[in-house]
Amino acid sequence: MARVAAPRKKRPRGNIEQLPSGALRVTVFAGVDPVTKRRHRLREIVPPGPAADAEAQKVMRRLANRVDERRNPRTNATLNQLLDQHLEMLDLEPNTIEGYRELADNHIRPLIGTQKVGALGGDVFDSFYAELRRCRRRCSGRPFLEHRTEDPHDCDDRCRVHVCRPLASATVRKIHFVLSGALKRAVRWRWIAMNPIDQAEPPPQPRPSPQPPTAEEAARILGEAWSDPDWGLLVWLTMVTGFRRGELCGLRWRHLDLDAGVIALERSIGQRSGRTWEKGTKTHQHRRIALDPETVGLLVTHRGRCEARARAIGVDPAADSFVFSPAIDGSEHLKPDSVTQRYGRLAARLGIKTSIHKLRHYSATELITAGVDVRTVAGRLGHAGGGSMTLKVYAAWVSESDQRAAASLFSRMPARPQPAVSTVVAPSAEARSPYEKIAVQLREVIESGALAVGDAIPTVATLAADHGVVVSTAQRAVSLLKAWGLIDAARGRRARVISAGTISESVSGQLSASAGILTEADGEPAVAGDGEDAMAAPQLWAITVRGPDGHRYPPRRVTEDLEQPDSFRPHLLAIARMEAPQHTDGGESWIGDFELEVREPGKEHQDPELTLRWQKP
C-alpha cells in the first residue's frame, strides 16, 4: 500500500523574538532591497503584557498582508539616497537642476535627509515646512552673533545679533515641488506604495505682485543708460520688447530683419557661476516680435557703429555676430549676470530700487494699459498657456484695461443733447510742464533759423534722452509743434520743419490766455487746477474718483485728452457704479456727488493737476 506523504508544514513568513525588556519584536521578510540588494525585513515592537503573544501574532499577520498586497516599503533607503538618484535622472535645463540641488543641500538634507522614505508622512513634512518658515538658518532659538564671514576676521558693524527670518513661501513651495517629484518617482519604482507628501500642506501660492518702474523712473534709467550708446540701446530694447536678459545676450544680427522691422527670437544664453552656454528660450518658443520705426532706426545706427569699430582696428565682423558683444568683432556674447550687475549699479546710482527683470514688467504693463489684448502681450513676452499666466500676473492692469473698454463702449453710444459749453483754453505760455518746455525750446531753435524748412527735428528717443523724460512726454512736445503748424509729422517717418515763422495768432492768443477749465452750463464739468495740461494731446492719465463721503477709490489709468474734459465722464460713471453702488443707480442724477481727480501716472499720491466735477442734470 502506497504511503501518503504528510502535508509539508508551511514555512512561517516571519518570526517573533523576545527582547531583554520583555517586549516582543516581530519580523517579516519583505523581499530584496532594490537599493542595497540585501534582504529587506519589516519590523515592529510589541510592548510586554499579558496579551503580548496574541498581539504579536496579529502584528505578524498584518505585516505579511501588507507584503502580499504590496503596500509595504520595499526598501530602507533614505530620502538622501532617493534625492541622489532622482536628481541624476532629471532631464531639465542645467540651471534648473542646479537650483534643485541647492534647495536639497541647503534645506532638505540637513533636516530630513536621513529619514527613511517609508517612514515619511504628512506630519513630517508639515513640521519640516513649519521649521523653514520659522528661520531660514534653522537656528536653535538662542541668541547668537551672526558673523559677516566664516573666515577669520575682525568683527565690525556687519557682524550682528542673529534675527530669525522665515524662508519665503515661494521657496518653500519649490522645495515641496522637488520632494513631490522625487517621491512620485519612488512610487513608480515601487519603493513605497503611496506618496506621503500628498498628505502634507505646503504654504499657499503667493499672489503675483509685479513692480515695474514708474514712468518717471524709467525715464531717469534710460537717460542715464544712454551715456553709453550700446548700453542705452540694450535697456531701450528691454523696455520695448520685454525680452529676458538671456534672450538679449543671445540675440544675433541674423535674427533681425530690419527692413521688415521684425526680430525672430530663437536662442538664449544660460549662466551658472562663471559657466555660460547657448540654449533655447525658456518656454522653447520661437517668437517674432514687431519693432517700431524708432527702434529699427536705433538698431541700424548701432549696427553701423559696430562695423565702424571693427574696421577701425582692421578686423571684419564675425559671420554670426551678436547684437550686443564685448568683442570688437561681435564674436562673443554678453554674460547675463554681468548685465544684471551693471543694471543694478545704474539703478543704485539713481537711488531706484529695481532690477532689469522689472523692465519686462514695465513693457507688459505699458502694453496692457495701452489697450493691447492679453494674448498679444503673452506672445511678445513668451508666456506659455496662451495668456493664462499673463492674466494671473498682471490681473490689476487687465482690470484697468477692461474698465477702459467699458468706458469706450459707453462713449460710442449715441450722444445725448448737450448744452453749449465754454471754450477750453490752452495752458500758459510760460511752459511749466515738461512737454511744453521741450516744444518751446524747439520753436525757438526753428525761429532762430538753426533748423530750416525741410530739416528733420531730433527723434522722439533723442528728445526723451536729452531732456530726461519718457518717450510719451517727448511725443506730446512733437504733437504740440505740429499743432502750432511748425512741423509735419506722420507715423513711420521723421518729423520735418514746414514753417520757420511764428505760430498763428489764434494759437498765440490761446497760449497767452489764463489756464484752467471753467464751464457753467448744466451737466458739464467744473474744473479746478493749475491748467498745465489743458491743451494736452491724448495721453495716459491716472484718475481717482472721490465719493460723496470723501473716500477716494483706487486709481485707474486712462488715455484721454484734457482738451475734451467730457471724455472723462464715462470713466467716472463706470468707476462710481462699480465702487459705490450704494450711492448710484441706473441714471446720472447722482453724478454731482462725485469728483474726478486727474494726475500724471506715478504721482497718484501728489495733489491733483485737475479736479473735474459734473453738475447734476
Backbone torsions as a table, in degrees:
resi	resn	phi	psi	omega
1	MET	NA	131.9	-175.8
2	ALA	-70.4	142.2	178.6
3	ARG	-82.8	139.6	177.4
4	VAL	-97.9	119.3	-178.1
5	ALA	-67.7	136.6	177.6
6	ALA	-67.0	142.3	179.3
7	PRO	-58.9	135.0	-178.0
8	ARG	-71.2	131.1	-178.9
9	LYS	-68.1	129.2	-177.8
10	LYS	-68.3	132.3	-179.0
11	ARG	-70.2	131.2	-178.8
12	PRO	-63.0	146.0	-179.2
13	ARG	-74.0	-19.7	-177.9
14	GLY	-155.5	-166.1	179.7
15	ASN	-146.8	160.5	179.0
16	ILE	-123.4	126.7	179.1
17	GLU	-129.4	147.7	-178.3
18	GLN	-92.9	135.5	179.4
19	LEU	-92.8	161.4	179.9
20	PRO	-55.8	-26.5	-179.6
21	SER	-77.6	-8.9	-176.4
22	GLY	98.2	-12.9	177.7
23	ALA	-73.2	160.7	179.9
24	LEU	-111.2	133.0	178.0
25	ARG	-105.4	121.1	-179.9
26	VAL	-99.6	128.8	-179.9
27	THR	-126.9	132.3	178.3
28	VAL	-129.4	131.3	179.1
29	PHE	-71.6	132.8	-175.3
30	ALA	-128.2	28.0	176.4
31	GLY	96.6	-163.8	-177.7
32	VAL	-105.2	132.0	179.0
33	ASP	-64.9	121.0	-178.6
34	PRO	-68.6	-15.9	-179.2
35	VAL	-92.0	-53.0	-176.6
36	THR	-89.9	-13.7	-177.4
37	LYS	64.5	21.0	177.3
38	ARG	-106.1	165.8	178.6
39	ARG	-64.4	131.8	-177.2
40	HIS	-105.6	129.6	-177.4
41	ARG	-127.7	145.1	172.2
42	LEU	-97.1	134.0	-178.0
43	ARG	-129.8	146.8	176.4
44	GLU	-151.4	140.2	-178.1
45	ILE	-99.5	131.9	175.5
46	VAL	-107.0	123.4	-178.2
47	PRO	-65.1	154.2	-179.0
48	PRO	-66.8	153.0	179.0
49	GLY	165.6	172.3	-178.2
50	PRO	-64.6	-28.2	-178.7
51	ALA	-103.7	19.5	-175.1
52	ALA	-64.0	-40.1	-178.2
53	ASP	-62.6	-47.3	-179.9
54	ALA	-63.6	-39.4	179.8
55	GLU	-66.3	-36.9	179.2
56	ALA	-64.3	-38.2	177.6
57	GLN	-64.1	-40.0	177.7
58	LYS	-63.4	-42.5	179.9
59	VAL	-62.8	-41.8	-179.1
60	MET	-64.5	-41.0	177.9
61	ARG	-64.9	-39.1	-180.0
62	ARG	-65.0	-44.4	178.6
63	LEU	-64.9	-38.9	178.9
64	ALA	-65.1	-39.1	177.7
65	ASN	-64.4	-38.3	177.5
66	ARG	-62.1	-38.7	177.9
67	VAL	-66.4	-44.5	-179.5
68	ASP	-62.2	-39.0	-178.0
69	GLU	-88.6	3.8	178.2
70	ARG	57.5	40.3	176.2
71	ARG	-104.1	8.5	-177.6
72	ASN	-100.3	152.0	171.4
73	PRO	-63.0	131.3	-177.0
74	ARG	-93.2	7.0	-177.2
75	THR	-152.0	156.2	172.2
76	ASN	-98.1	16.0	-177.0
77	ALA	-61.9	146.8	178.6
78	THR	-90.6	170.2	177.7
79	LEU	-63.4	-34.3	176.6
80	ASN	-59.8	-44.4	179.8
81	GLN	-65.4	-38.4	177.6
82	LEU	-64.6	-44.1	179.9
83	LEU	-62.7	-39.6	179.1
84	ASP	-57.0	-48.7	-177.7
85	GLN	-72.4	-38.1	-178.9
86	HIS	-63.5	-47.7	-177.7
87	LEU	-67.6	-30.1	177.6
88	GLU	-68.0	-27.5	-174.4
89	MET	-95.9	-4.0	-178.8
90	LEU	-69.0	136.1	176.8
91	ASP	-111.1	77.4	-177.0
92	LEU	-133.2	177.4	176.2
93	GLU	-61.3	143.3	179.2
94	PRO	-53.5	-39.3	179.1
95	ASN	-61.8	-40.5	-179.2
96	THR	-65.5	-45.2	-179.3
97	ILE	-64.2	-41.5	178.6
98	GLU	-63.9	-36.8	176.3
99	GLY	-63.1	-40.9	176.9
100	TYR	-63.5	-41.2	179.6
101	ARG	-62.5	-40.9	179.3
102	GLU	-63.7	-41.8	177.7
103	LEU	-62.5	-41.6	179.8
104	ALA	-66.1	-45.7	-176.4
105	ASP	-69.8	-37.2	-174.1
106	ASN	-85.2	-27.1	-171.5
107	HIS	-127.8	-43.4	-173.3
108	ILE	-77.7	-54.0	-174.6
109	ARG	-60.7	-43.6	-177.4
110	PRO	-62.8	-28.0	-174.1
111	LEU	-100.2	-47.2	-174.5
112	ILE	-129.7	12.9	-176.8
113	GLY	-63.7	-30.4	-177.5
114	THR	-87.1	-3.2	178.2
115	GLN	-68.3	141.6	175.0
116	LYS	-70.8	140.7	-177.9
117	VAL	-57.8	-39.9	-178.5
118	GLY	-70.4	-15.5	-178.6
119	ALA	-96.1	-2.6	-178.3
120	LEU	-75.1	145.3	178.3
121	GLY	-151.5	176.0	-179.1
122	GLY	-59.3	-35.6	-179.9
123	ASP	-65.3	-36.3	178.9
124	VAL	-63.7	-45.9	-177.3
125	PHE	-70.5	-37.5	178.0
126	ASP	-63.2	-41.5	177.0
127	SER	-65.8	-38.4	179.0
128	PHE	-62.0	-47.2	180.0
129	TYR	-65.9	-37.4	178.6
130	ALA	-63.4	-38.7	178.4
131	GLU	-66.1	-39.9	178.4
132	LEU	-65.0	-36.3	-179.7
133	ARG	-78.1	-14.6	176.4
134	ARG	-78.0	-51.0	-177.3
135	CYS	-155.0	125.9	179.8
136	ARG	-70.2	-21.0	177.3
137	ARG	-88.4	-6.0	179.4
138	ARG	55.5	47.1	-178.4
139	CYS	-73.8	168.9	-178.1
140	SER	-82.4	-7.0	-177.1
141	GLY	97.1	-10.6	178.5
142	ARG	-90.2	144.6	-179.8
143	PRO	-62.7	141.3	174.3
144	PHE	-155.0	161.9	-178.5
145	LEU	-86.4	125.5	-179.8
146	GLU	-95.7	107.7	-174.8
147	HIS	-80.1	152.1	-178.2
148	ARG	-72.1	-19.9	178.2
149	THR	-152.4	155.1	177.7
150	GLU	-85.9	-9.8	177.9
151	ASP	-77.8	159.8	175.6
152	PRO	-58.0	133.7	-176.1
153	HIS	-162.0	166.4	172.1
154	ASP	-94.6	125.0	-176.7
155	CYS	-66.2	142.7	174.0
156	ASP	-136.2	-161.5	-175.9
157	ASP	-68.7	-9.7	177.3
158	ARG	-82.2	-13.1	173.8
159	CYS	-92.6	109.5	-170.7
160	ARG	-126.2	163.0	175.1
161	VAL	-65.5	133.5	-176.4
162	HIS	-63.9	133.5	173.4
163	VAL	-120.5	124.0	-177.5
164	CYS	-63.4	130.5	174.4
165	ARG	-124.9	126.3	-178.3
166	PRO	-70.0	152.1	172.6
167	LEU	-71.9	139.0	-176.9
168	ALA	-59.9	145.1	-179.9
169	SER	-58.6	-36.5	179.6
170	ALA	-63.5	-37.5	178.6
171	THR	-69.6	-40.1	177.7
172	VAL	-61.9	-38.1	178.2
173	ARG	-66.6	-35.4	175.8
174	LYS	-63.8	-42.0	177.2
175	ILE	-61.1	-42.6	177.5
176	HIS	-59.9	-39.4	179.9
177	PHE	-65.8	-41.0	178.1
178	VAL	-62.7	-47.2	180.0
179	LEU	-63.6	-40.6	-179.1
180	SER	-62.1	-43.1	178.7
181	GLY	-64.0	-41.4	-179.9
182	ALA	-65.7	-42.2	-177.8
183	LEU	-73.9	-29.6	173.0
184	LYS	-63.3	-38.8	177.0
185	ARG	-65.7	-38.0	178.0
186	ALA	-63.4	-35.5	176.8
187	VAL	-67.2	-42.0	179.0
188	ARG	-63.7	-35.8	178.0
189	TRP	-78.3	-4.5	-178.8
190	ARG	63.7	29.5	170.5
191	TRP	-70.2	-36.9	178.5
192	ILE	-133.3	158.2	-175.8
193	ALA	-85.1	-29.3	-178.7
194	MET	-142.5	157.8	-178.1
195	ASN	-85.0	111.6	-176.2
196	PRO	-69.7	-19.8	-176.8
197	ILE	-73.9	-14.5	175.8
198	ASP	-63.7	-21.4	-179.8
199	GLN	-88.6	-5.2	-178.6
200	ALA	-90.8	161.2	-178.4
201	GLU	-125.4	100.2	178.3
202	PRO	-73.2	165.0	177.5
203	PRO	-64.1	154.5	-178.7
204	PRO	-65.5	157.2	179.2
205	GLN	-66.8	123.2	178.3
206	PRO	-62.9	144.1	178.1
207	ARG	-71.4	134.4	178.6
208	PRO	-59.6	136.8	-180.0
209	SER	-139.1	73.0	178.6
210	PRO	-65.1	139.7	-178.8
211	GLN	-125.9	75.7	179.6
212	PRO	-69.3	154.0	174.8
213	PRO	-64.5	150.4	176.9
214	THR	-70.6	169.0	179.2
215	ALA	-60.4	-38.4	179.2
216	GLU	-66.6	-43.8	178.8
217	GLU	-65.0	-39.6	178.5
218	ALA	-62.0	-39.3	178.7
219	ALA	-65.0	-41.5	179.5
220	ARG	-66.2	-41.7	179.3
221	ILE	-62.6	-46.1	-178.1
222	LEU	-66.6	-40.3	178.7
223	GLY	-61.9	-39.9	177.6
224	GLU	-69.6	-37.8	-177.4
225	ALA	-67.7	-31.2	-176.2
226	TRP	-69.3	-6.7	174.7
227	SER	-61.1	-25.2	170.1
228	ASP	-115.9	108.9	-173.8
229	PRO	-55.8	-39.4	179.9
230	ASP	-64.8	-46.0	179.9
231	TRP	-67.3	-39.4	177.8
232	GLY	-60.8	-39.5	178.6
233	LEU	-66.3	-38.6	179.0
234	LEU	-62.3	-44.2	178.8
235	VAL	-65.9	-42.4	177.9
236	TRP	-58.5	-47.6	-177.4
237	LEU	-64.9	-33.9	176.7
238	THR	-64.6	-42.5	178.6
239	MET	-65.2	-39.3	-174.4
240	VAL	-75.7	-40.6	-172.4
241	THR	-102.6	-24.2	-175.7
242	GLY	73.4	22.8	-179.6
243	PHE	-65.6	151.5	170.7
244	ARG	-74.8	160.1	-175.8
245	ARG	-62.5	-40.3	178.7
246	GLY	-64.8	-34.0	178.7
247	GLU	-68.9	-37.5	176.4
248	LEU	-65.3	-42.3	-179.3
249	CYS	-66.5	-30.7	-178.0
250	GLY	-90.2	4.6	-177.0
251	LEU	-74.6	125.8	177.1
252	ARG	-112.5	159.3	-178.2
253	TRP	-63.2	-28.5	179.7
254	ARG	-69.5	-15.1	177.4
255	HIS	-81.2	-9.2	-175.5
256	LEU	-105.6	131.5	169.7
257	ASP	-113.1	89.2	-174.1
258	LEU	-70.0	-26.1	176.9
259	ASP	-66.6	-40.8	179.4
260	ALA	-88.0	-11.8	-178.6
261	GLY	68.9	46.1	-175.0
262	VAL	-136.5	140.5	170.8
263	ILE	-109.6	127.5	174.4
264	ALA	-99.7	102.4	-175.3
265	LEU	-88.9	118.9	-175.1
266	GLU	-128.4	-30.2	-171.4
267	ARG	-125.8	165.4	179.1
268	SER	-147.6	164.7	178.1
269	ILE	-113.2	127.0	174.7
270	GLY	-102.1	152.6	179.9
271	GLN	-146.4	137.4	172.9
272	ARG	-138.2	114.6	-172.6
273	SER	58.1	-123.7	-179.6
274	GLY	-94.5	-2.5	-176.2
275	ARG	-91.5	134.5	177.6
276	THR	-126.0	156.6	177.0
277	TRP	-156.1	155.6	177.9
278	GLU	-93.5	139.8	-174.8
279	LYS	-150.1	-178.5	173.6
280	GLY	-76.7	174.5	178.3
281	THR	-69.6	168.8	-173.3
282	LYS	-58.8	-43.9	-179.4
283	THR	-98.7	10.8	178.0
284	HIS	58.5	32.1	177.3
285	GLN	-104.5	140.9	170.2
286	HIS	-94.4	121.5	-175.3
287	ARG	-115.2	144.1	173.2
288	ARG	-114.7	114.6	-173.8
289	ILE	-110.6	124.0	177.5
290	ALA	-77.7	143.7	-179.2
291	LEU	-115.1	149.1	176.1
292	ASP	-80.4	159.3	-178.0
293	PRO	-57.2	-34.9	-179.6
294	GLU	-62.9	-45.3	179.5
295	THR	-66.5	-39.3	177.0
296	VAL	-59.7	-43.6	178.6
297	GLY	-62.1	-39.8	178.1
298	LEU	-65.0	-38.7	178.9
299	LEU	-68.5	-37.9	176.9
300	VAL	-62.2	-44.4	178.2
301	THR	-62.6	-41.2	180.0
302	HIS	-63.8	-40.2	179.6
303	ARG	-64.8	-42.4	176.5
304	GLY	-62.6	-36.9	178.9
305	ARG	-65.6	-41.9	179.3
306	CYS	-64.4	-43.5	-179.9
307	GLU	-65.7	-37.6	179.2
308	ALA	-65.6	-39.0	178.2
309	ARG	-63.8	-40.6	-179.8
310	ALA	-66.1	-42.9	-179.8
311	ARG	-65.4	-30.9	-176.9
312	ALA	-63.3	-27.0	178.7
313	ILE	-109.9	11.2	173.4
314	GLY	77.0	30.1	176.7
315	VAL	-121.1	157.9	176.7
316	ASP	-99.4	144.3	175.7
317	PRO	-58.2	145.5	179.2
318	ALA	-60.0	151.7	-176.4
319	ALA	-61.1	-35.3	-178.5
320	ASP	-125.7	59.4	-170.5
321	SER	-75.9	156.3	178.7
322	PHE	-85.8	150.7	178.2
323	VAL	-67.3	-41.8	177.9
324	PHE	-117.4	117.8	-172.9
325	SER	-147.0	142.3	173.7
326	PRO	-79.2	-12.5	-179.5
327	ALA	-91.5	144.4	-179.1
328	ILE	-60.2	-39.4	-177.7
329	ASP	-86.4	1.9	177.0
330	GLY	75.0	17.4	-175.2
331	SER	-82.2	-14.0	-178.7
332	GLU	-114.7	149.4	177.6
333	HIS	-95.9	158.6	171.8
334	LEU	-70.3	154.5	175.5
335	LYS	-90.6	130.1	-179.4
336	PRO	-54.3	-40.5	-179.8
337	ASP	-64.6	-35.4	178.7
338	SER	-65.7	-39.1	177.3
339	VAL	-62.5	-44.6	179.6
340	THR	-61.8	-44.1	-177.8
341	GLN	-67.3	-40.8	-179.6
342	ARG	-66.0	-41.9	178.6
343	TYR	-65.1	-38.3	178.2
344	GLY	-62.6	-40.0	177.7
345	ARG	-65.9	-39.0	178.7
346	LEU	-62.0	-47.3	-179.4
347	ALA	-64.3	-37.4	180.0
348	ALA	-65.0	-38.7	178.0
349	ARG	-62.0	-33.8	-178.9
350	LEU	-87.1	-5.5	-178.6
351	GLY	73.3	27.9	-179.4
352	ILE	-109.2	127.9	179.3
353	LYS	-91.3	98.9	-177.8
354	THR	-159.5	177.1	177.5
355	SER	-139.0	165.9	-177.5
356	ILE	-67.0	-26.6	178.3
357	HIS	-65.9	-26.2	-179.7
358	LYS	-72.4	-16.3	171.5
359	LEU	-65.9	-28.3	174.7
360	ARG	-65.0	-41.4	174.5
361	HIS	-64.1	-37.8	179.6
362	TYR	-61.0	-46.2	179.4
363	SER	-60.8	-44.4	-177.9
364	ALA	-65.0	-46.7	-176.8
365	THR	-68.4	-35.4	177.4
366	GLU	-65.5	-39.8	178.6
367	LEU	-65.3	-45.1	-178.7
368	ILE	-66.0	-42.1	179.0
369	THR	-63.1	-32.4	178.9
370	ALA	-76.1	-4.1	176.7
371	GLY	97.6	8.2	178.8
372	VAL	-71.4	137.2	-177.1
373	ASP	-66.8	152.6	-172.5
374	VAL	-63.5	-36.4	-178.9
375	ARG	-63.6	-39.7	177.5
376	THR	-66.7	-41.9	178.1
377	VAL	-61.2	-43.5	179.4
378	ALA	-62.3	-38.3	178.7
379	GLY	-65.4	-40.3	179.2
380	ARG	-68.0	-36.3	-178.2
381	LEU	-82.8	-15.4	-177.8
382	GLY	79.1	28.5	177.2
383	HIS	-77.7	140.3	176.5
384	ALA	-83.0	164.5	175.2
385	GLY	88.3	9.5	175.5
386	GLY	66.5	19.6	177.0
387	GLY	115.6	-7.7	-179.2
388	SER	-64.6	-41.1	178.5
389	MET	-66.8	-39.8	179.0
390	THR	-61.4	-42.9	177.5
391	LEU	-60.6	-40.2	-177.3
392	LYS	-68.6	-42.7	-174.5
393	VAL	-76.4	-40.5	-173.0
394	TYR	-111.1	39.1	-175.9
395	ALA	-59.3	-39.6	-177.1
396	ALA	-63.4	-42.2	-179.4
397	TRP	-71.7	-34.8	176.8
398	VAL	-64.4	-37.6	178.2
399	SER	-62.0	-42.6	177.8
400	GLU	-62.9	-42.0	179.1
401	SER	-62.2	-38.3	178.7
402	ASP	-65.9	-38.6	177.4
403	GLN	-64.3	-38.7	177.0
404	ARG	-64.3	-37.4	178.9
405	ALA	-62.7	-41.8	178.2
406	ALA	-63.1	-41.4	179.1
407	ALA	-67.0	-37.6	179.0
408	SER	-63.9	-40.3	178.1
409	LEU	-63.3	-40.7	179.0
410	PHE	-62.4	-39.4	-178.0
411	SER	-69.5	-18.4	-179.8
412	ARG	-92.1	-1.7	175.6
413	MET	-68.5	155.7	178.2
414	PRO	-53.9	133.1	-175.5
415	ALA	-70.4	138.9	174.5
416	ARG	-87.9	155.9	-179.7
417	PRO	-58.2	134.3	-178.9
418	GLN	-123.4	138.6	174.0
419	PRO	-65.7	157.4	178.9
420	ALA	-64.4	145.7	-179.9
421	VAL	-119.6	158.4	178.1
422	SER	-73.8	160.8	-176.8
423	THR	-69.4	138.4	174.9
424	VAL	-83.0	122.1	-177.1
425	VAL	-94.6	161.3	-174.8
426	ALA	-86.3	166.6	177.7
427	PRO	-67.9	164.3	-177.9
428	SER	-62.6	149.6	179.4
429	ALA	-71.7	-3.8	178.6
430	GLU	-70.1	-8.3	174.6
431	ALA	53.1	70.3	-177.9
432	ARG	-88.4	-30.1	-179.2
433	SER	-84.1	156.4	-175.1
434	PRO	-58.0	-43.4	-176.3
435	TYR	-68.2	-32.1	177.3
436	GLU	-66.8	-40.5	179.6
437	LYS	-61.9	-41.4	178.8
438	ILE	-64.0	-44.4	-178.5
439	ALA	-63.6	-43.1	-179.9
440	VAL	-64.1	-41.0	177.9
441	GLN	-61.5	-44.2	178.6
442	LEU	-65.7	-36.9	178.0
443	ARG	-62.0	-41.3	179.1
444	GLU	-64.6	-37.9	177.6
445	VAL	-63.9	-41.4	179.8
446	ILE	-66.5	-44.3	-178.2
447	GLU	-67.5	-27.4	178.9
448	SER	-76.9	-12.8	-179.3
449	GLY	93.5	-2.8	178.7
450	ALA	-63.5	-32.2	172.3
451	LEU	-114.5	112.0	-177.6
452	ALA	-88.2	168.9	177.1
453	VAL	-59.8	129.8	-178.2
454	GLY	98.2	-16.8	178.7
455	ASP	-75.0	148.7	177.2
456	ALA	-85.9	136.3	175.9
457	ILE	-82.1	164.0	178.8
458	PRO	-56.7	151.7	179.7
459	THR	-68.2	162.5	178.9
460	VAL	-60.1	-41.3	179.9
461	ALA	-62.7	-41.2	179.4
462	THR	-65.1	-43.9	178.4
463	LEU	-60.9	-43.0	-179.7
464	ALA	-62.7	-42.6	-179.0
465	ALA	-69.9	-41.8	-177.5
466	ASP	-65.8	-34.8	-175.2
467	HIS	-102.4	-0.8	177.7
468	GLY	65.9	40.7	179.0
469	VAL	-124.5	171.2	176.7
470	VAL	-78.8	164.0	-176.1
471	VAL	-61.8	-37.8	-178.2
472	SER	-63.2	-35.0	177.6
473	THR	-67.1	-42.5	176.5
474	ALA	-63.4	-37.2	178.6
475	GLN	-64.5	-36.1	177.1
476	ARG	-64.6	-37.3	177.5
477	ALA	-63.5	-41.9	178.0
478	VAL	-64.2	-40.7	178.6
479	SER	-63.0	-36.1	179.0
480	LEU	-67.5	-41.0	175.9
481	LEU	-61.3	-38.6	178.2
482	LYS	-66.0	-39.3	178.5
483	ALA	-65.0	-30.7	177.1
484	TRP	-76.0	-9.0	179.3
485	GLY	81.6	18.9	-178.1
486	LEU	-93.0	-25.4	-177.7
487	ILE	-134.1	163.9	173.4
488	ASP	-118.4	116.6	-177.3
489	ALA	-126.7	135.1	177.6
490	ALA	-143.4	154.5	-177.7
491	ARG	-64.4	132.0	174.9
492	GLY	94.6	-5.1	176.9
493	ARG	-142.4	160.7	-176.2
494	ARG	-68.3	141.8	175.4
495	ALA	-75.0	135.8	-177.7
496	ARG	-128.1	152.9	-179.5
497	VAL	-72.2	132.5	177.7
498	ILE	-119.2	-8.9	179.0
499	SER	-150.9	133.2	179.7
500	ALA	-102.4	1.9	-179.4
501	GLY	-83.7	-178.6	178.0
502	THR	-77.6	165.4	-177.7
503	ILE	-72.9	161.0	-172.7
504	SER	-63.3	159.0	-177.3
505	GLU	-63.8	-37.1	-178.6
506	SER	-63.2	-44.2	178.7
507	VAL	-68.0	-39.4	179.9
508	SER	-62.2	-39.5	178.0
509	GLY	-63.3	-38.7	178.3
510	GLN	-65.7	-39.1	-177.9
511	LEU	-66.1	-28.6	-179.1
512	SER	-89.2	-4.8	-179.3
513	ALA	-74.6	161.3	178.1
514	SER	-72.6	153.0	-176.2
515	ALA	-85.1	159.0	175.3
516	GLY	119.4	162.5	178.6
517	ILE	-127.0	116.3	-179.8
518	LEU	-133.0	112.1	178.0
519	THR	-121.0	149.9	-174.6
520	GLU	-118.2	-6.6	-178.2
521	ALA	-69.7	148.1	179.5
522	ASP	-62.9	140.8	177.0
523	GLY	83.6	-4.0	-179.0
524	GLU	-107.6	160.0	-172.8
525	PRO	-77.8	147.0	167.3
526	ALA	-105.8	123.6	-171.3
527	VAL	-115.2	132.4	174.4
528	ALA	-122.9	137.3	179.3
529	GLY	165.9	-177.5	-177.2
530	ASP	-82.2	-11.3	173.0
531	GLY	70.4	20.4	-177.1
532	GLU	-60.5	-39.3	-169.7
533	ASP	-112.7	27.5	-176.2
534	ALA	-66.9	-23.5	179.0
535	MET	-103.3	20.8	-173.0
536	ALA	-69.8	146.7	170.6
537	ALA	-72.7	163.6	178.6
538	PRO	-53.8	129.6	-179.8
539	GLN	-153.5	177.0	-177.8
540	LEU	-81.3	130.3	178.6
541	TRP	-129.2	151.7	172.0
542	ALA	-99.5	120.5	-178.0
543	ILE	-114.9	141.3	179.0
544	THR	-129.6	126.5	178.1
545	VAL	-91.7	132.6	177.9
546	ARG	-110.8	124.7	-174.4
547	GLY	-82.3	177.1	-178.8
548	PRO	-59.8	-29.7	-179.4
549	ASP	-88.7	6.4	179.8
550	GLY	87.8	-3.4	-178.9
551	HIS	-73.8	134.1	177.6
552	ARG	-98.2	127.2	180.0
553	TYR	-86.8	160.6	-176.0
554	PRO	-52.3	137.9	-178.4
555	PRO	-69.3	150.8	173.7
556	ARG	-122.1	160.3	176.9
557	ARG	-112.6	128.4	-178.5
558	VAL	-133.7	159.7	177.1
559	THR	-111.9	107.1	-178.9
560	GLU	-143.1	172.6	-178.4
561	ASP	-110.0	122.5	179.1
562	LEU	-66.8	-15.9	176.2
563	GLU	-70.5	-17.4	178.6
564	GLN	-123.5	76.2	-174.3
565	PRO	-61.4	-26.3	-179.6
566	ASP	-68.6	-13.0	177.2
567	SER	-68.7	-17.5	177.6
568	PHE	-82.1	-13.7	-175.2
569	ARG	-58.1	-47.2	179.7
570	PRO	-58.9	-32.3	179.5
571	HIS	-66.4	-43.4	178.8
572	LEU	-62.2	-44.1	-179.8
573	LEU	-60.2	-46.5	-176.9
574	ALA	-65.9	-44.4	-177.4
575	ILE	-67.8	-43.2	-178.7
576	ALA	-63.3	-42.1	-179.9
577	ARG	-65.2	-32.2	-178.7
578	MET	-80.9	-41.8	-173.6
579	GLU	-88.4	-29.6	-174.4
580	ALA	-132.5	63.3	-179.0
581	PRO	-62.0	-23.8	-179.2
582	GLN	-71.2	-18.4	-179.4
583	HIS	-106.6	3.9	-174.8
584	THR	-128.7	170.6	174.2
585	ASP	-150.3	-166.4	-178.6
586	GLY	-71.8	-17.7	179.2
587	GLY	-91.6	-155.9	-178.9
588	GLU	-133.7	15.8	-177.2
589	SER	-65.7	-18.2	-177.0
590	TRP	-90.8	-1.7	-170.0
591	ILE	-61.2	-30.4	-179.4
592	GLY	-70.1	-11.0	178.6
593	ASP	-82.4	-8.9	-175.7
594	PHE	-115.4	153.8	173.6
595	GLU	-123.3	152.5	178.3
596	LEU	-121.6	115.6	179.9
597	GLU	-96.9	132.3	-176.4
598	VAL	-113.7	125.7	178.5
599	ARG	-134.9	164.4	171.9
600	GLU	-74.8	145.3	178.4
601	PRO	-56.6	139.3	-179.0
602	GLY	89.0	-6.9	-179.7
603	LYS	-119.9	34.3	-176.4
604	GLU	-65.0	-20.4	-177.6
605	HIS	-97.4	5.2	177.4
606	GLN	-98.4	170.4	177.5
607	ASP	-62.3	143.4	-178.5
608	PRO	-68.4	147.4	173.9
609	GLU	-72.8	-37.7	179.5
610	LEU	-139.7	149.1	173.2
611	THR	-126.9	122.1	-177.8
612	LEU	-103.7	135.7	175.3
613	ARG	-140.5	123.7	178.8
614	TRP	-94.4	135.0	177.1
615	GLN	-74.8	151.4	-179.4
616	LYS	-64.2	137.1	179.7
617	PRO	-69.8	NA	NA
